[in-house]
Amino acid sequence: MNNLNTMIYPGRVSMRVFRVAMLVGVMTVPVSLPAFAQMMPGFKLNEGKQLTEEEIARNKANEDAARAARAKIPDAKVSSDPWATVRTEPAAKAPKAKTSAK
């Protein structure tokens, strides 16, 4: 019966083989992508580029300005707990598990 179908519809077998091949290919892509990602070369930013004196001075000024801006930020002293006024008692801490060394 199967031979009769292949004689009447010769493209059916090749289409079935094509479908199976496509299915196998589609199923292997997600498995192989992490391996390809590991083989890709990394980004090398500014490698081999020499900075001019002007760029060095600008970078240093930017770093100093950022450091000064961070120093101006006040320390967080107020609790940021929005439910602090709703609670009646402080949250209970979980007891530590006791381990005995024998």
C-alpha positions as CSV (number, residue, x, y, z in Angstrom):
1,M,0.0,0.0,0.0
2,N,2.8,2.4,0.9
3,N,4.6,1.7,-2.4
4,L,1.3,2.5,-4.3
5,N,1.2,5.9,-2.6
6,T,4.7,6.7,-3.6
7,M,4.0,5.7,-7.1
8,I,0.9,7.8,-7.3
9,Y,2.2,10.8,-5.2
10,P,6.0,10.8,-5.7
11,G,6.5,14.2,-4.0
12,R,4.9,13.0,-0.7
13,V,8.0,11.1,0.5
14,S,10.4,13.9,-0.3
15,M,8.1,16.4,1.4
16,R,7.9,14.2,4.5
17,V,11.7,13.9,4.5
18,F,12.0,17.7,4.2
19,R,9.5,18.2,7.1
20,V,11.5,15.9,9.3
21,A,14.8,17.6,8.4
22,M,13.3,21.0,9.1
23,L,11.9,19.8,12.5
24,V,15.2,18.4,13.5
25,G,16.9,21.7,12.5
26,V,14.4,23.8,14.3
27,M,14.8,21.7,17.5
28,T,18.6,21.9,17.5
29,V,18.9,25.7,17.1
30,P,17.9,26.6,20.8
31,V,20.3,24.0,22.1
32,S,23.3,25.2,20.0
33,L,22.9,28.9,20.5
34,P,24.6,29.1,23.9
35,A,27.6,27.3,22.4
36,F,27.8,29.8,19.5
37,A,27.6,32.7,22.0
38,Q,30.6,31.4,23.9
39,M,32.7,31.3,20.7
40,M,31.9,34.9,19.7
41,P,34.8,37.3,20.3
42,G,34.2,39.9,23.0
43,F,33.9,43.6,22.5
44,K,37.2,45.3,22.9
45,L,36.5,49.0,23.5
46,N,39.3,51.5,23.2
47,E,41.9,48.7,22.9
48,G,45.1,50.0,21.3
49,K,43.8,53.6,21.2
50,Q,46.1,56.1,22.9
51,L,44.3,58.9,24.7
52,T,45.5,62.5,24.1
53,E,46.4,64.8,27.0
54,E,43.1,66.6,26.4
55,E,41.1,63.4,26.7
56,I,42.9,62.4,29.8
57,A,42.3,65.7,31.4
58,R,38.6,65.6,30.4
59,N,38.2,62.0,31.8
60,K,39.9,63.1,35.1
61,A,37.6,66.2,35.3
62,N,34.5,64.0,34.7
63,E,35.6,61.5,37.4
64,D,36.3,64.3,39.9
65,A,32.9,65.9,39.2
66,A,31.2,62.5,39.6
67,R,33.0,61.9,42.9
68,A,32.0,65.4,44.1
69,A,28.4,64.8,43.1
70,R,28.3,61.5,45.0
71,A,29.7,63.2,48.1
72,K,26.9,65.7,48.1
73,I,24.2,63.0,48.3
74,P,23.1,62.8,52.0
75,D,23.1,59.4,53.8
76,A,19.6,57.8,54.0
77,K,18.8,58.2,57.7
78,V,15.0,57.9,57.5
79,S,13.5,54.5,57.2
80,S,11.8,54.0,53.8
81,D,9.2,51.6,55.2
82,P,5.8,52.8,54.0
83,W,4.0,50.4,56.4
84,A,5.8,51.6,59.5
85,T,2.8,53.6,60.8
86,V,0.5,50.7,60.2
87,R,2.4,48.0,62.2
88,T,1.7,47.7,65.9
89,E,4.8,45.7,66.8
90,P,8.2,45.1,65.1
91,A,8.5,42.2,62.7
92,A,9.7,39.1,64.4
93,K,13.1,37.8,63.3
94,A,13.4,34.1,62.4
95,P,15.3,32.2,65.0
96,K,18.7,30.9,64.0
97,A,19.0,27.2,63.5
98,K,21.2,25.6,66.1
99,T,23.8,23.2,64.9
100,S,25.7,21.0,67.2
101,A,29.2,19.8,66.3
102,K,29.9,16.3,67.5
